[in-house]
Amino acid sequence: MANLIVPVSAHDHIWGPVNAPLTLVQYGDFQCPHCAAAYPEIAAIANELSDSLRLVFRHFPLPEVHPQAQRAAEAAEAAASQGRFWEIAPPAL
């Protein structure tokens, strides 16, 4: 089994059971069209695996390519501080 260099922690945004046997870590940029295209696939996987999957989202803005990505990540963190991260960030399952 592979281990993440930076393990999942309370600092991450987690959807699903914390102790799920499977973990999918998504690094995303809110302005990236490829990240947006991956959303339906990730949502389908999460729905199919249900309680067996812990989904973790980590910000990876690419401001050189997507000039609003950093601000979008900051807005998502502001939402997270109010307990509403998954309302603004994909995948809101």
Backbone hydrogen bonds, N-H to C=O, Kabsch-Sander energy under -0.5 kcal/mol:
donor,donor_aa,acceptor,acceptor_aa,energy
12,D,9,S,-1.7
13,H,57,F,-1.2
14,I,12,D,-0.7
15,W,55,L,-3.1
20,A,17,P,-1.7
22,L,52,S,-1.7
24,L,54,R,-2.4
25,V,23,T,-0.5
26,Q,24,L,-0.6
26,Q,56,V,-3.5
27,Y,25,V,-0.5
28,G,26,Q,-0.6
28,G,58,R,-2.6
32,C,29,D,-1.9
36,A,32,C,-2.0
37,A,33,P,-2.1
38,A,34,H,-1.5
39,Y,35,C,-1.0
39,Y,36,A,-0.5
42,I,38,A,-2.5
43,A,39,Y,-2.9
44,A,40,P,-2.1
45,I,41,E,-2.4
46,A,42,I,-2.7
47,N,43,A,-2.6
48,E,44,A,-2.4
49,L,45,I,-2.6
50,S,46,A,-1.7
52,S,49,L,-2.6
53,L,50,S,-1.6
54,R,22,L,-2.6
55,L,15,W,-3.1
55,L,53,L,-0.6
56,V,24,L,-3.1
57,F,13,H,-2.4
58,R,26,Q,-3.0
60,F,28,G,-3.0
65,V,62,L,-1.5
66,H,62,L,-3.3
69,A,66,H,-2.0
72,A,68,Q,-2.3
73,A,69,A,-2.3
74,E,70,Q,-2.3
75,A,71,R,-2.4
76,A,72,A,-2.2
77,E,73,A,-2.0
78,A,74,E,-2.1
79,A,75,A,-2.2
80,A,76,A,-2.3
81,S,77,E,-2.0
82,Q,79,A,-1.3
83,G,80,A,-2.2
84,R,79,A,-2.8
87,E,84,R,-1.2
88,I,84,R,-0.8
88,I,85,F,-1.3
89,A,85,F,-2.5
93,L,91,P,-1.5
